[in-house]
Amino acid sequence: MELTTQHWEYRYGHPVSTGIFKFQADDFQVTEDLGYQPSGEGEHQFIFVEKENTNTAYLAEQIARHTGLPLRQVTYAGRKDKYAVTRQWFGLHAPGQDDFDFSGFNLEGVRVLRHTRHHKKLKTGQLKGNAFQIQLRQVINPEAVEEKLQQISTQGVPNYYGEQRFGVMRMNDQGEVMRGGNLVLAERMIAGETIRHRNKRSMALSALRSWLFNEVISHRIATNTFDTVLPGDAVMLQGSNSFFVNDGTDSELQARYEEADLSPTAPLWGDGELPSQSQARTMESNLASTYSHVSDFLQTTGFEQERRPIKIWPQQLEWVTKGDTLTLSFSLPSGCFATSVLRECIETVNPINSV
């Protein structure tokens, strides 16, 4: 059974507008927000780096080579898009060493913007969120995009994992769209193949888990339960990773959802019992049974049951249109995808990733 991504439902209907996304790298800019300022002292050196058309993991390898540190001592809070201009922190664990000199660090498209210190390690996922600035070109029907953005500003968007999680769709020499690589690898693993490359295996498993999460969101939109706090929903406060179960005793939960104070969650599948109860648990269990080849496999991979909000509300959402060019900016919490915001308001063509 092929794992596809094109069938997932839209919260505001399929977009009627089209435009070009990432015509050039600086059409997509991302700036990381750790949520705190490095202390300026400690055994961990932090560098704030701007990169263009460069992979985060590859850059970490080059930093390790330049400093002479083992790769495990060069850390980052999250991977950033390659085909973009992104600004993010790297942590260098070098106790007892002077500040590294990056004046001779010559890597095309890379600049070290700031060098400081901190008393704690920079860990994966240790960031508040990201700020995005996006330019869309040759936009057809920009008025329709702006109408969708108005809705998004107050009602939020589905917290789908973006297409880049599953592997970029590419066109072959015959003009046929080829399926994303991470899901193809995941299918091969389900079929019994061993993927020995650690990074590829990790990406495939993450894609598989994300795919099942997106299926739950799509199902809730299709069944008109996306904007409703269901009996038994595991509910998460905005800005928190903890959740509680809707046991029916709090009559204010639906109003708080509509006010963007909290959101129902969906499972990131793994071993263990679903924390949801009642109607929500029945729905989630039924979907897991429908895709038992996915859920059963995920239970054997070492993942534990986790939760993720089904909706996000972009912050500081602003946009301006000049002719057929639309520029927008907004911020999202850590782990959320700007492309999931775009998906709701415009159908994009990405010339960088389509050739």
Buried (B, 14 or more C-beta within 10 A) or exposed (E): EEBEBEEBBBBBEEBBBBBBBBBBBEBBBBBBBBEEEBEEEBBBBBBBBBBBBBBBEEBBEBBBEBBEBEEEBBBBBBBBBBBBBBBBBBBBBBEEEEEBEBEEBEBEEBEBEEBBBBEBEBEEEBBBBBBBBBBBBEBEBBEBBBBBBEBBBEBBBBBBBBBBBBBBBBEEEEEEEEBBBBBBBBBEBBEEEEBEEEEBBEBBBBBBBBBBBBBBBBBBBEEEBBBBBBBBBBBBBBEEEEBBBBEEEEEEBEEBBBEBBBBBBBBBBBEEEBBBBBBBBBBBBEBBEEBEEBBEBBBEBEBEBBBBBBBBBBEEBEBEBEEBBBBBBBBBBBBBBBBBBBBBBBBBBBEBBEE
